[in-house]
Amino acid sequence: GINSNGLTTFDLSEANDLFLNSNPNLSVSYFLNTTTLNSNIPLNTTFSNTTNPQTIIANVVDNTTNCYRLNTLTLVVNTTPGRIIAPLEECDSELENGLVPFDLTSATLNLQPNETATFYKSESDAQLEINPITNNTNYTNETPYLSSVFVKFDNGISCQALSELTLIVNRLPVIEDSSAQICNSVPIVLYVEPLYSM
């Protein structure tokens, strides 16, 4: 995560295939420890670790015979600091409400070969890899003038840290008198002095 404190939220269902091997006759549930296992109190699919790394119990059951095998699942949080991404800035629209479209793909992400970046509205969505932003080239910020989205990098091999991308909407200049006029009854001559001579 952004704070790199070793604590985050896991989607435990992402580990199911490690134990089920795509066998529809098997099911798996996860337990915090032997006490919760013996009490049959499984963990929710969305789980926030309390230590890093943290080992939990995976109970794999044959749905036909009810035979089971206990395994362990170790959850490791990558605490590598996120990349520093320069903010994106846009001018406010004529509505002057601080909400304008951004092209998120124009951010300088410094992607490595075979690396992709996915944008999310919140850090928790990025951690769980849910609800990615789909209109990357035309995303309107949801908080006026100053907001953030989160970027998750993936090279298909190792965990990647999250990074925050700040979105800034600059206010339009204030014009006190929009009805100002130039009187044309008297000739006005404007001079432009050259900055240098050839």
C-alpha positions in Angstrom: 0.0 0.0 0.0 0.9 3.7 0.0 1.9 3.7 3.7 4.3 0.7 3.3 3.5 -0.4 6.8 3.1 -4.0 5.9 -0.6 -4.1 6.5 -3.1 -4.3 3.7 -6.3 -6.0 2.5 -6.2 -9.4 0.8 -8.8 -11.1 -1.5 -8.3 -14.6 -0.2 -10.3 -16.0 -3.2 -7.2 -15.2 -5.4 -5.5 -18.1 -3.7 -8.2 -20.7 -4.3 -6.7 -22.1 -7.5 -3.5 -22.9 -5.5 -5.4 -25.5 -3.5 -8.3 -26.5 -5.8 -6.4 -26.9 -9.1 -9.6 -26.2 -10.9 -11.3 -29.3 -9.4 -15.0 -28.4 -9.0 -15.4 -31.2 -6.5 -13.1 -29.5 -4.0 -13.8 -26.4 -1.9 -11.5 -24.4 0.4 -12.1 -22.1 3.4 -9.6 -20.1 5.4 -9.1 -19.9 9.1 -7.1 -17.5 11.3 -5.8 -20.3 13.5 -6.6 -23.7 15.0 -9.0 -22.2 17.5 -11.2 -20.7 14.8 -10.8 -23.9 12.7 -12.0 -26.1 15.6 -14.9 -23.6 16.1 -15.6 -23.6 12.4 -15.3 -19.8 12.1 -13.9 -19.2 8.6 -12.4 -15.9 7.5 -14.2 -13.6 5.2 -12.9 -13.5 1.7 -11.7 -9.9 2.3 -9.1 -10.2 5.0 -6.8 -7.5 6.5 -3.6 -8.9 7.9 -2.3 -7.9 11.3 1.3 -9.0 10.9 3.7 -9.2 7.9 4.1 -11.9 6.9 1.0 -13.7 8.3 0.2 -17.4 8.0 -3.4 -18.6 8.0 -4.9 -22.1 7.6 -6.5 -23.3 4.4 -9.0 -26.2 4.8 -9.5 -28.1 1.5 -12.5 -30.4 1.5 -13.6 -33.1 -0.9 -17.3 -32.3 -1.4 -18.2 -35.9 -2.1 -16.4 -37.7 0.7 -16.0 -34.8 3.1 -12.4 -35.8 3.6 -10.2 -32.8 4.1 -6.6 -31.7 4.1 -5.2 -28.8 6.0 -2.6 -26.5 4.4 -1.1 -23.2 5.3 -1.2 -19.9 3.3 1.4 -17.3 4.0 0.3 -13.7 3.2 3.2 -11.4 2.4 2.9 -7.6 1.8 5.4 -6.0 -0.5 6.6 -2.9 1.4 8.5 -1.4 -1.6 7.8 2.3 -1.7 5.5 3.4 -4.5 6.8 5.4 -7.4 6.6 9.2 -7.2 4.3 10.3 -10.1 4.1 14.0 -11.1 0.6 15.4 -10.7 -1.7 16.0 -13.7 -3.0 19.5 -14.0 -5.9 20.9 -16.0 -7.7 24.3 -16.2 -11.2 24.6 -14.8 -14.1 24.5 -17.2 -16.4 27.4 -17.9 -18.8 25.8 -15.3 -16.0 26.6 -12.7 -17.0 23.6 -10.5 -13.5 22.1 -10.3 -14.5 19.0 -12.2 -12.9 18.4 -15.6 -11.8 15.4 -17.7 -8.3 14.0 -17.3 -6.3 11.8 -19.6 -4.8 9.5 -16.9 -2.6 7.8 -19.6 -0.7 11.0 -20.0 0.9 10.7 -16.6 4.6 9.9 -16.5 4.6 6.4 -15.1 8.0 5.2 -16.3 6.7 1.7 -17.2 9.2 -1.1 -17.5 9.2 -3.6 -20.3 6.2 -6.0 -20.1 4.7 -3.8 -17.3 1.1 -2.5 -17.2 -0.6 0.1 -15.1 -4.2 0.0 -13.9 -6.0 3.0 -12.4 -8.4 2.8 -9.4 -10.5 5.4 -7.6 -9.4 4.3 -4.1 -6.4 2.6 -2.5 -8.6 -0.3 -1.2 -10.0 -1.0 -4.7 -6.4 -1.1 -6.0 -5.3 -3.5 -3.2 -8.2 -5.8 -4.0 -8.0 -5.2 -7.8 -11.7 -4.4 -8.1 -13.6 -1.6 -9.9 -10.7 -0.4 -12.1 -11.2 2.9 -13.9 -12.2 2.0 -17.5 -12.3 5.5 -19.1 -8.6 6.2 -18.5 -8.4 8.8 -21.3 -11.5 10.7 -20.2 -11.8 10.4 -16.4 -13.5 13.2 -14.5 -12.3 13.8 -11.0 -14.9 13.3 -8.3 -13.6 15.7 -5.8 -13.4 19.4 -6.9 -10.0 20.9 -7.6 -7.8 18.4 -5.7 -8.2 14.7 -5.8 -6.2 11.5 -6.3 -6.4 8.1 -8.1 -4.3 5.1 -7.4 -2.0 3.2 -9.8 -1.2 -0.4 -9.5 1.7 -1.7 -11.6 1.9 -5.3 -12.7 4.7 -7.2 -14.5 3.0 -10.5 -14.1 5.9 -11.9 -12.0 6.2 -10.1 -8.6 4.2 -7.9 -6.3 4.3 -4.2 -7.1 3.7 -1.2 -4.8 0.9 1.2 -5.3 1.4 4.8 -6.2 -0.8 7.8 -5.8 -1.5 10.1 -8.8 -2.7 13.6 -7.8 -5.2 15.4 -10.0 -5.2 19.2 -9.8 -7.8 21.6 -11.3 -6.5 25.1 -11.6 -9.1 27.9 -11.1 -9.7 30.3 -13.9 -8.4 33.9 -13.5 -10.8 36.3 -11.8 -11.9 39.3 -14.0 -13.5 41.9 -11.8 -15.3 43.8 -14.6 -16.2 41.7 -17.6 -17.9 44.6 -19.3 -14.8 46.9 -19.7 -14.7 48.9 -23.0 -12.1 50.7 -25.0 -13.2 54.1 -26.2 -12.5 54.5 -29.9 -13.2 58.2 -30.2 -9.6 59.1 -29.7 -6.9 57.4 -31.8 -4.7 55.1 -29.8 -1.2 54.1 -31.0 0.5 51.1 -29.6 4.2 50.7 -29.8 6.1 47.4 -29.6 9.8 47.8 -28.7 12.1 45.1 -30.2 13.9 42.9 -27.6 17.0 43.0 -29.8 18.2 44.2 -33.1 19.8 42.3 -36.0 
